[in-house]
Amino acid sequence: QVQLVESGGGVVQPGRSLRLSCAASGFTFSSYAMHWVRQAPGTGLEWVAVIWYDGTNKYYVDSVKGRFTISRDNSKNTLYLQMNSLRAEDTAVYFCATDISGTYVWGQGALVTVSS
Amino acid sequence: QLVLTQSPSASASLGASVKLTCALSSGHSTYAIVWHQQQPDKGPRFLMNLNSDGSHSKGDGIPDRFSGSSSGAERYLIISSLQSEDEADYYCQTWVNDIQVFGEGTKLTVL
């Protein structure tokens, strides 16, 4: 069974850092690009970042460039999102997701709250 | 710039049918899209891929009541025999060069 499970969310003060993890199972993790998508309270879905299957290419939405870093460890079947210099507007549920041969798979999400 | 436009809200009666629209921006009329459903207080759920010719492939367990079609730059999600659990937000999504773009979503109310 294909599964994505996020962890690492929590409450953090503005300017601080947090790292999210996404554990993958049920598919060949090292063969697929992986995405982070977020959803601020009461709003729609916003794509955040993507990393290629082998980690060689990474792309980000403009609002997180220079602050967030997407990475992966294919030996551990795990995706990461390192979030630095967090702002109040980064408060959201963060989902990891992937497209496996035409079927989009979502994790359950991890809530990140940036507040003093 | 690639933009997906969705109406903010839609409503239809229990047992009726509804057609939700996702419009691709100019110059992108041949793009395929994906439809996702997000029920209240839940994560998104993949519904289907939808191509420019109207062919579509649904996710596992998606009822036959859900279908898709296309016309020009518009992509449609058709839900027939509406049930109460269909009340949800529906998002369309596409991509260009690995970067994903989401529509702003349509909130469907089942009356």
Interface residues (C-beta under 8 A of the other chain):
Chain A: A33 H35 V37 G44 L45 E46 W47 V50 W52 N57 Y59 V93 F95 G102 T103 Y104 V105 W106 G107 Q108 G109
Chain B: V34 H36 Q38 G43 P44 R45 F46 N49 S57 G59 D60 D89 Y91 Q93 N97 D98 I99 Q100 V101 F102 G103 E104 G105
